[in-house]
Amino acid sequence: MLTLNDIFEEMKDVPVSRLEELYQFIHSMTPTTDHTESMRKKILSFGGSFSDMSSKDYSDFLHQTRKVRIELFDRNIEL
C-alpha cells in the first residue's frame, strides 16, 4: 500500500526547477478554500433551525425521522 512517506521519498528527487509545477499540480487536486468556505457557510446556516420548535414537536420530528430511516435503510433487498 502506498503511504505518504513513499510519496515524500519520490518528491525529494524532483528537480528544483520543477517544484513550482509539482506544487501547482498538488494544489489542483485539493479542494479550493473558496469552495470549502462556501460549504462551511451553507452548513452553518442551518444552525438553530429547530430552535423555534417546542420540545414535543422536536421529539416527534426525531421519532418520525428515525422511523423513516429504519423503513428506508434497514430493509432486505433481494437482488
N, C-alpha and C positions, 0 to 999 in steps of 0.2 A: 504494500500500500504506500502510495506517495505521501510524504509528510512535508510539512512546512520547511523543515531543516534541509530536506532534499532539494527543494526549490531554491533556498538560500545558497546552498552549495553551488548550484548551477549559475545563479545570478552573480556570484563573485567572479566568474570567468568572463562576464560580459565586458567588452572593451569600454573604457571610459567615454569614448566618443559616441557610444550608443546608449548610454544611461538615460539620457533625456527621452529617447524613443521608447525605451523599456518602461520608464515612468509613465509616459503618456498611455502606453498600452495597458498597463496595470490600472491606471486611473479610469480608463474607458470601461473597464469591467466591473467597477464598483458603482453602487447607486450614487447618484448625484446628491449633494447636500440639499439642493433646492427641492428635489423630489422627496427626500426624507423629511425635510422641514414641513413641506406641504402636507404629507401624510400625517405627520405628528399633529399639525393644527386641526386636520379633519377629525382625527381620533379624539383629541381633547375637546372638540366642540360638542361631543356627546356627554361630557362630564356634567353631572347634575340633572340629566334628562328626566330622571324619575323622582326628583326631589319634591315635586308638587303632588305626587300620589299619596294617598293615605296608606297606612301600614297594611290595612286589609286588602286594598286594591293591589299593592305591590306584591303581597304574599300570593294573592290569586294569580297575578301575572307570572310569578316564578313557578307556581304549581302548573299552570297551563303550559308554560314553556317546556318544563321537564317532561310533561305528558306527551307533548308533540314530538319532542326529540326522541323519546323512547319509541313511539309509534313509527317514526321515520327511520331511525338508525339501528334499532335493536330488533330487527326482523330477519327471519331466514329467507334468503332468496335462492331459489333453485335455478341453476344455470343449465 
